[in-house]
Amino acid sequence: MAVARCSIDAVLLRQLVNQGRPEHQGEIGVRLALPASYGASSIQQSASVVSPPTFQWSPRNGRMASLDEVCMQRQCQVMAIGMRVAGAVSGSAEMALESEAGVSYELLRNRLAAGEWELADEETRRLLCLLAGEGAAKRKWVYFSEVQFIPSADFKTIDGLWRAYSKNKFGYSIQRRIWKSVDKDWTVFFRKVGWTRPLDDRNDTYCKFPLEFMWDLADPTPQGHLPLTNALRGTQLLEKILCHPAFDDSDRENELDLSTSFKLF
């Protein structure tokens, strides 16, 4: 029954991490992979499990981890978030939250300042849907052809917040630099930012959302790991984001500002 208890704990931890987020955010935007199903049926199914330990890929350890280890990692993440929340925003550097679309970025700023990277990732997807237009907001995900309607000022604000609170480790402009450094090879790019894992000696597979992603700044979390963008149906959406005019001047800025802190290899 240890497996059943751990499975239920994983559900409860997931709900604790999600506490306070809008209900609709879990299904929107440009997520890399479909989320696992966490609900009453999952708990009922878990309670009936009497089997050897369940294993899944651990991006942090680079190996298959038992469900007990996964649960422990999530518990540690929840505890760390709780310790960072108090006073995190007041102690962070202030930056202008410019928006040509009249959108508020306070929630995203607060999530990032508190180190709530998973919640900040979901808030970013919500904002992109809102900025891409009424159609994207209703369907809760963005067509690649709608990226052009997102104002440059808003993209710069989102990217600036991610870079500021991650110490230039996360952000779209960081991802753009990595992508260009590997000659725009998507397979190499996905491996660099940690969105895929080895499937066999020759092939990679996409990581499963959310437990196979890294929701902190600590090594070995790669540069550019966040925010996530769905590439399961192709790379057009991500390419449109990375090629948005908002980031046209980011290459030179990266060379000047990140020369001592940015490391690709």
Buried (B, 14 or more C-beta within 10 A) or exposed (E): EEBBBBBBBBBBBBEEBBEEBEEEBBEBBBBBBEBEEBEEEBBEEBEEBEEEEBEEBBBBEEEEBBBBBBBBBBBEBBEBBEEBBEEBBEEBEEBEBBBEBEBEBEBBBBBBBBBBBBBBBBBBBBBBBBBBBEEBBEEBBBBBEBBEEBBBBBBBBBBBBBBBBBEBBBBBBBBBBBBEBBEEEBEBBBBBBBBBBEEEEEEBEBBBBBBBBBBBBEEEBBBBBBBBBBBEEEBEBBBBBBBBEBBEEBEEEBEEEBEEEBEEE
